[in-house]
Amino acid sequence: MQYENLSCERAGPVLTVTLNRPAKLNSLSLGLLRDLLACAEAIRNDKELRAVVLTGAGRGFCAGADLTDPESPPAPGETLGQYVAGRLRKFYNPVALQWTDLPIPLVVAVNGVAAGAGVSLALLGDITLAARSATFAVLFAPRLGLAPDMGATHFLATRIGPARARALAMTGEAVTAEQAERIGLVAACVDDAELAARAQALAEMLAASPTQAMLAVRRLVGHADVRDLPGQLEREAAEQQRLGDSADFAEGLAAFREKRAARFRGR
C-alpha cells in the first residue's frame, strides 16, 4: 500500500496507517481524502489483515479540513454552500462510512491536536486512544459559522450525550485527553511515549480475537437504543444465531472443552 499522503506499516495481521502531512498538521486535503478511500478499499480486499491502527505523523493527529487546498475550486455558477456540500458528499462522508464499516476492528491513536473534521476522524475507531498531549476541538460553528460534519454530531452525541455534544459544538472549547477519557469521548488516555505501543498491543489483541464477534459488537452497540429494548434483544438473538454457526465459535467451544488457548481465524 503506497500513497502520497499516507504511510502504511504492516506487522503480521496488523496494519498501521499514518496520516502523513505533518507540515499541515495532517489536515484533510482532497488528496488525503482520496488516499483514505483507496486505503479502505485495499484493507477490505486484504483477507490476511485482522486489525488496523490509524494515527498521525508529527505533532498533530488531524487539524480538520485543509482550507488552503487549491485543488478542485468551485465550478462556475456554483454557490459556496453547494461547493461545501458537494465536497462532503463526494469525499468526507464516504471516508466516514468506509472507515466505520471496515471488515476488521479499527483502533485510532490520537497523537496530538484533533480539530474540526479531525475530531470526526478520531472518533471513527471501534476503540480510540489519546496521547496525554492530545486535544479535541469542534470548531465549525464558533470559528467558521458551519455546523459540525463528517459524522461529528453523530459520534459526539452517541459517545458523550446530546447535552455535552451541543456544548462542545457551540463553544468550540478544547477538551484535553484526560477530560476526553473522563467524559467517554475516548476509551483511554495514555502517556505520549506509550501511545504507539499501546495501540499496537490493542490491535494485536483484536487481531487474535474472533473477528466476526468483534464486528457483531460494533453493530449491536451502534444500534443500541435505550428506548428499544425489545428490538435490541432481537438484534442480539439474530447476531448470536449467525455467530453460533461460525468457525471461530466452534474453535472457541472446542478450546474451552479441551482446556487450551483458542486459535481464532476470523471466520
C-alpha positions as a LaTeX table, in Angstrom:
\begin{tabular}{lrrr}
\hline
Residue & $x$ (\AA) & $y$ (\AA) & $z$ (\AA) \\
\hline
Met1 & 0.00 & 0.00 & 0.00 \\
Gln2 & 1.70 & 3.19 & $-1.23$ \\
Tyr3 & 0.06 & 6.61 & $-1.05$ \\
Glu4 & 1.15 & 10.21 & $-1.40$ \\
Asn5 & $-0.43$ & 11.36 & 1.87 \\
Leu6 & $-0.43$ & 8.18 & 3.97 \\
Ser7 & 2.26 & 5.84 & 5.18 \\
Cys8 & 1.45 & 2.20 & 5.90 \\
Glu9 & 3.40 & $-0.28$ & 8.00 \\
Arg10 & 2.40 & $-3.88$ & 8.38 \\
Ala11 & 3.28 & $-6.16$ & 11.29 \\
Gly12 & 1.74 & $-9.57$ & 10.66 \\
Pro13 & $-2.05$ & $-9.21$ & 10.63 \\
Val14 & $-1.97$ & $-5.58$ & 11.90 \\
Leu15 & $-1.70$ & $-2.59$ & 9.57 \\
Thr16 & $-0.75$ & 0.85 & 10.91 \\
Val17 & $-1.95$ & 3.69 & 8.68 \\
Thr18 & $-0.42$ & 7.11 & 9.40 \\
Leu19 & $-1.77$ & 10.41 & 8.11 \\
Asn20 & 1.39 & 11.85 & 6.59 \\
Arg21 & 1.06 & 15.62 & 6.05 \\
Pro22 & 2.87 & 16.73 & 9.23 \\
Ala23 & 3.71 & 20.20 & 7.91 \\
Lys24 & $-0.06$ & 20.82 & 7.59 \\
Leu25 & $-0.94$ & 19.05 & 10.86 \\
Asn26 & $-2.37$ & 16.27 & 8.66 \\
Ser27 & $-5.25$ & 18.48 & 7.56 \\
Leu28 & $-7.67$ & 16.90 & 5.12 \\
Ser29 & $-6.83$ & 17.83 & 1.55 \\
Leu30 & $-8.70$ & 16.17 & $-1.28$ \\
Gly31 & $-5.56$ & 14.15 & $-1.93$ \\
Leu32 & $-5.54$ & 12.80 & 1.62 \\
Leu33 & $-9.26$ & 12.02 & 1.47 \\
Arg34 & $-8.76$ & 10.12 & $-1.80$ \\
Asp35 & $-5.89$ & 8.17 & $-0.23$ \\
Leu36 & $-8.08$ & 7.28 & 2.77 \\
Leu37 & $-10.78$ & 5.96 & 0.45 \\
Ala38 & $-8.28$ & 3.95 & $-1.58$ \\
Cys39 & $-6.68$ & 2.58 & 1.58 \\
Ala40 & $-10.05$ & 1.49 & 2.98 \\
Glu41 & $-10.71$ & $-0.40$ & $-0.24$ \\
Ala42 & $-7.28$ & $-2.08$ & $-0.07$ \\
Ile43 & $-7.91$ & $-3.11$ & 3.55 \\
Arg44 & $-11.28$ & $-4.53$ & 2.56 \\
Asn45 & $-9.66$ & $-6.67$ & $-0.14$ \\
Asp46 & $-6.78$ & $-7.96$ & 2.02 \\
Lys47 & $-8.07$ & $-11.13$ & 3.65 \\
Glu48 & $-4.91$ & $-11.59$ & 5.76 \\
Leu49 & $-5.38$ & $-8.38$ & 7.76 \\
Arg50 & $-7.13$ & $-8.70$ & 11.13 \\
Ala51 & $-6.87$ & $-5.18$ & 12.66 \\
Val52 & $-5.92$ & $-1.61$ & 11.72 \\
Val53 & $-4.38$ & 1.30 & 13.63 \\
Leu54 & $-4.97$ & 4.85 & 12.34 \\
Thr55 & $-2.72$ & 7.64 & 13.66 \\
Gly56 & $-0.99$ & 10.84 & 12.57 \\
Ala57 & 2.58 & 11.88 & 11.80 \\
Gly58 & 4.26 & 14.72 & 13.67 \\
Arg59 & 2.74 & 16.79 & 16.46 \\
Gly60 & $-0.87$ & 16.67 & 15.30 \\
Phe61 & $-3.42$ & 13.98 & 14.55 \\
Cys62 & $-5.58$ & 15.99 & 12.13 \\
Ala63 & $-6.36$ & 19.72 & 12.11 \\
Gly64 & $-9.55$ & 19.27 & 10.09 \\
Ala65 & $-10.23$ & 20.38 & 6.54 \\
Asp66 & $-7.34$ & 21.98 & 4.67 \\
Leu67 & $-8.86$ & 25.36 & 3.83 \\
Thr68 & $-5.76$ & 26.26 & 1.80 \\
Asp69 & $-6.08$ & 23.25 & $-0.51$ \\
Pro70 & $-6.06$ & 24.69 & $-4.06$ \\
Glu71 & $-7.49$ & 21.58 & $-5.67$ \\
Ser72 & $-11.00$ & 21.49 & $-7.12$ \\
Pro73 & $-12.24$ & 25.09 & $-6.80$ \\
Pro74 & $-15.97$ & 25.85 & $-7.06$ \\
Ala75 & $-17.48$ & 25.30 & $-10.50$ \\
Pro76 & $-18.78$ & 28.30 & $-12.46$ \\
Gly77 & $-22.16$ & 29.33 & $-11.05$ \\
Glu78 & $-21.78$ & 27.09 & $-8.00$ \\
Thr79 & $-22.53$ & 28.77 & $-4.68$ \\
Leu80 & $-20.13$ & 28.33 & $-1.79$ \\
Gly81 & $-22.78$ & 26.33 & 0.07 \\
Gln82 & $-23.23$ & 23.98 & $-2.90$ \\
Tyr83 & $-19.45$ & 23.62 & $-3.12$ \\
Val84 & $-19.09$ & 22.71 & 0.57 \\
Ala85 & $-21.97$ & 20.22 & 0.46 \\
Gly86 & $-20.62$ & 18.67 & $-2.73$ \\
Arg87 & $-17.21$ & 18.04 & $-1.16$ \\
Leu88 & $-18.87$ & 16.48 & 1.86 \\
Arg89 & $-20.98$ & 14.11 & $-0.22$ \\
Lys90 & $-18.16$ & 13.16 & $-2.57$ \\
Phe91 & $-15.21$ & 12.84 & $-0.19$ \\
Tyr92 & $-15.75$ & 13.39 & 3.54 \\
Asn93 & $-18.90$ & 11.34 & 4.02 \\
Pro94 & $-17.61$ & 8.32 & 2.05 \\
Val95 & $-14.45$ & 8.32 & 4.20 \\
Ala96 & $-16.56$ & 8.24 & 7.37 \\
Leu97 & $-18.75$ & 5.45 & 6.00 \\
Gln98 & $-15.91$ & 3.32 & 4.62 \\
Trp99 & $-13.70$ & 3.54 & 7.72 \\
Thr100 & $-16.52$ & 2.82 & 10.17 \\
Asp101 & $-17.51$ & $-0.23$ & 8.14 \\
Leu102 & $-14.14$ & $-1.93$ & 7.73 \\
Pro103 & $-14.40$ & $-5.74$ & 7.94 \\
Ile104 & $-11.85$ & $-5.77$ & 10.78 \\
Pro105 & $-11.51$ & $-3.79$ & 14.04 \\
Leu106 & $-10.13$ & $-0.24$ & 13.88 \\
Val107 & $-8.05$ & 1.38 & 16.63 \\
Val108 & $-7.47$ & 5.13 & 16.36 \\
Ala109 & $-4.43$ & 6.55 & 18.19 \\
Val110 & $-4.80$ & 10.33 & 18.52 \\
Asn111 & $-1.25$ & 11.61 & 18.86 \\
Gly112 & $-1.92$ & 15.37 & 19.05 \\
Val113 & $-4.46$ & 18.01 & 18.15 \\
Ala114 & $-7.73$ & 16.86 & 16.59 \\
Ala115 & $-9.84$ & 19.77 & 15.36 \\
Gly116 & $-12.93$ & 20.15 & 13.21 \\
Ala117 & $-13.27$ & 17.15 & 10.92 \\
Gly118 & $-10.17$ & 15.79 & 12.65 \\
Val119 & $-12.41$ & 15.08 & 15.66 \\
Ser120 & $-14.74$ & 13.14 & 13.37 \\
Leu121 & $-11.78$ & 11.14 & 12.05 \\
Ala122 & $-10.58$ & 10.46 & 15.61 \\
Leu123 & $-13.97$ & 9.03 & 16.55 \\
Leu124 & $-14.27$ & 6.62 & 13.60 \\
Gly125 & $-12.48$ & 3.89 & 15.52 \\
Asp126 & $-14.03$ & 0.99 & 17.34 \\
Ile127 & $-11.63$ & 1.99 & 20.12 \\
Thr128 & $-9.99$ & 5.43 & 20.32 \\
Leu129 & $-6.87$ & 6.07 & 22.40 \\
Ala130 & $-5.46$ & 9.54 & 23.03 \\
Ala131 & $-1.96$ & 10.67 & 23.93 \\
Arg132 & $-1.87$ & 12.82 & 27.06 \\
Ser133 & $-0.92$ & 15.85 & 24.95 \\
Ala134 & $-3.86$ & 15.40 & 22.57 \\
Thr135 & $-6.71$ & 17.90 & 22.43 \\
Phe136 & $-10.13$ & 17.80 & 20.77 \\
Ala137 & $-11.86$ & 20.95 & 19.48 \\
Val138 & $-15.09$ & 21.05 & 17.45 \\
Leu139 & $-14.55$ & 24.45 & 15.84 \\
Phe140 & $-17.08$ & 24.50 & 12.98 \\
Ala141 & $-19.82$ & 26.70 & 14.46 \\
Pro142 & $-17.96$ & 29.28 & 16.57 \\
Arg143 & $-14.97$ & 29.62 & 14.24 \\
Leu144 & $-16.44$ & 29.23 & 10.74 \\
Gly145 & $-20.20$ & 29.57 & 11.04 \\
Leu146 & $-20.75$ & 25.99 & 9.90 \\
Ala147 & $-22.32$ & 23.02 & 11.64 \\
Pro148 & $-20.11$ & 20.02 & 12.53 \\
Asp149 & $-19.91$ & 17.47 & 9.72 \\
Met150 & $-18.26$ & 14.20 & 8.64 \\
Gly151 & $-20.40$ & 12.49 & 11.28 \\
Ala152 & $-19.25$ & 14.68 & 14.19 \\
Thr153 & $-22.76$ & 15.29 & 15.50 \\
His154 & $-23.48$ & 11.54 & 15.43 \\
Phe155 & $-20.23$ & 10.48 & 17.07 \\
Leu156 & $-20.34$ & 13.18 & 19.75 \\
Ala157 & $-23.97$ & 12.56 & 20.66 \\
Thr158 & $-23.59$ & 8.79 & 20.84 \\
Arg159 & $-20.35$ & 8.90 & 22.83 \\
Ile160 & $-20.94$ & 11.72 & 25.31 \\
Gly161 & $-24.67$ & 12.50 & 25.05 \\
Pro162 & $-26.60$ & 15.36 & 23.42 \\
Ala163 & $-26.03$ & 17.93 & 26.19 \\
Arg164 & $-22.24$ & 17.70 & 26.14 \\
Ala165 & $-22.24$ & 17.36 & 22.34 \\
Arg166 & $-24.14$ & 20.65 & 22.00 \\
Ala167 & $-21.83$ & 22.39 & 24.46 \\
Leu168 & $-18.66$ & 21.32 & 22.67 \\
Ala169 & $-20.05$ & 22.11 & 19.22 \\
Met170 & $-21.45$ & 25.52 & 20.18 \\
Thr171 & $-18.48$ & 26.77 & 22.20 \\
Gly172 & $-15.59$ & 25.16 & 20.34 \\
Glu173 & $-13.97$ & 24.60 & 23.74 \\
Ala174 & $-10.87$ & 22.42 & 23.57 \\
Val175 & $-11.05$ & 19.17 & 25.54 \\
Thr176 & $-7.85$ & 17.65 & 26.90 \\
Ala177 & $-7.13$ & 13.95 & 26.61 \\
Glu178 & $-7.77$ & 13.48 & 30.33 \\
Gln179 & $-11.14$ & 15.23 & 30.01 \\
Ala180 & $-11.94$ & 13.20 & 26.89 \\
Glu181 & $-11.35$ & 9.97 & 28.80 \\
Arg182 & $-13.41$ & 11.17 & 31.76 \\
Ile183 & $-16.48$ & 12.06 & 29.67 \\
Gly184 & $-16.22$ & 8.95 & 27.48 \\
Leu185 & $-15.08$ & 10.62 & 24.28 \\
Val186 & $-12.11$ & 8.23 & 24.10 \\
Ala187 & $-11.51$ & 4.83 & 25.65 \\
Ala188 & $-8.23$ & 5.74 & 27.34 \\
Cys189 & $-5.65$ & 8.50 & 27.77 \\
Val190 & $-2.04$ & 7.27 & 27.77 \\
Asp191 & 1.38 & 8.87 & 28.05 \\
Asp192 & 2.65 & 10.16 & 24.73 \\
Ala193 & 5.65 & 7.82 & 24.69 \\
Glu194 & 3.37 & 4.82 & 25.21 \\
Leu195 & 0.67 & 5.61 & 22.63 \\
Ala196 & 2.08 & 3.70 & 19.67 \\
Ala197 & 2.92 & 0.62 & 21.72 \\
Arg198 & $-0.47$ & 0.61 & 23.46 \\
Ala199 & $-2.30$ & 0.96 & 20.15 \\
Gln200 & $-0.23$ & $-1.82$ & 18.59 \\
Ala201 & $-0.78$ & $-4.14$ & 21.54 \\
Leu202 & $-4.52$ & $-3.47$ & 21.48 \\
Ala203 & $-4.66$ & $-4.08$ & 17.72 \\
Glu204 & $-2.72$ & $-7.34$ & 18.12 \\
Met205 & $-5.17$ & $-8.49$ & 20.78 \\
Leu206 & $-8.11$ & $-7.67$ & 18.49 \\
Ala207 & $-6.35$ & $-9.37$ & 15.56 \\
Ala208 & $-6.13$ & $-12.57$ & 17.60 \\
Ser209 & $-9.81$ & $-12.36$ & 18.55 \\
Pro210 & $-12.79$ & $-13.82$ & 16.66 \\
Thr211 & $-13.33$ & $-11.07$ & 14.09 \\
Gln212 & $-16.99$ & $-11.76$ & 13.40 \\
Ala213 & $-17.78$ & $-11.44$ & 17.11 \\
Met214 & $-15.91$ & $-8.11$ & 17.21 \\
Leu215 & $-17.96$ & $-6.83$ & 14.27 \\
Ala216 & $-21.16$ & $-8.05$ & 15.95 \\
Val217 & $-20.25$ & $-5.96$ & 18.99 \\
Arg218 & $-19.75$ & $-2.96$ & 16.67 \\
Arg219 & $-23.15$ & $-3.44$ & 15.06 \\
Leu220 & $-25.05$ & $-4.09$ & 18.28 \\
Val221 & $-23.55$ & $-1.16$ & 20.17 \\
Gly222 & $-24.10$ & 1.04 & 17.13 \\
His223 & $-27.81$ & 0.17 & 17.06 \\
Ala224 & $-28.32$ & 0.25 & 20.83 \\
Asp225 & $-31.26$ & 2.43 & 21.88 \\
Val226 & $-32.40$ & 2.55 & 25.49 \\
Arg227 & $-35.93$ & 3.18 & 24.22 \\
Asp228 & $-35.99$ & $-0.03$ & 22.19 \\
Leu229 & $-35.06$ & $-2.94$ & 24.45 \\
Pro230 & $-37.29$ & $-5.47$ & 22.61 \\
Gly231 & $-35.69$ & $-4.55$ & 19.28 \\
Gln232 & $-32.18$ & $-4.77$ & 20.73 \\
Leu233 & $-32.91$ & $-8.16$ & 22.27 \\
Glu234 & $-33.97$ & $-9.46$ & 18.85 \\
Arg235 & $-30.88$ & $-7.97$ & 17.18 \\
Glu236 & $-28.72$ & $-9.74$ & 19.77 \\
Ala237 & $-30.51$ & $-13.04$ & 19.11 \\
Ala238 & $-30.00$ & $-12.66$ & 15.35 \\
Glu239 & $-26.29$ & $-11.95$ & 15.78 \\
Gln240 & $-25.88$ & $-14.93$ & 18.12 \\
Gln241 & $-27.60$ & $-17.20$ & 15.60 \\
Arg242 & $-25.16$ & $-16.11$ & 12.90 \\
Leu243 & $-22.11$ & $-16.33$ & 15.17 \\
Gly244 & $-23.20$ & $-19.70$ & 16.51 \\
Asp245 & $-22.63$ & $-21.17$ & 13.05 \\
Ser246 & $-19.16$ & $-19.61$ & 12.67 \\
Ala247 & $-15.86$ & $-21.50$ & 12.62 \\
Asp248 & $-14.49$ & $-19.28$ & 15.37 \\
Phe249 & $-17.31$ & $-20.21$ & 17.75 \\
Ala250 & $-16.69$ & $-23.89$ & 17.07 \\
Glu251 & $-12.98$ & $-23.32$ & 17.79 \\
Gly252 & $-13.71$ & $-21.36$ & 20.96 \\
Leu253 & $-16.02$ & $-24.08$ & 22.21 \\
Ala254 & $-13.50$ & $-26.80$ & 21.40 \\
Ala255 & $-10.70$ & $-24.87$ & 23.11 \\
Phe256 & $-12.84$ & $-24.41$ & 26.22 \\
Arg257 & $-13.63$ & $-28.11$ & 26.38 \\
Glu258 & $-10.01$ & $-29.10$ & 25.73 \\
Lys259 & $-8.67$ & $-26.52$ & 28.22 \\
Arg260 & $-6.36$ & $-24.85$ & 25.69 \\
Ala261 & $-5.95$ & $-21.43$ & 24.12 \\
Ala262 & $-8.26$ & $-20.82$ & 21.18 \\
Arg263 & $-6.78$ & $-20.22$ & 17.72 \\
Phe264 & $-9.23$ & $-17.87$ & 16.06 \\
Arg265 & $-9.05$ & $-17.30$ & 12.29 \\
Gly266 & $-11.62$ & $-14.57$ & 11.85 \\
Arg267 & $-14.17$ & $-16.84$ & 10.15 \\
\hline
\end{tabular}
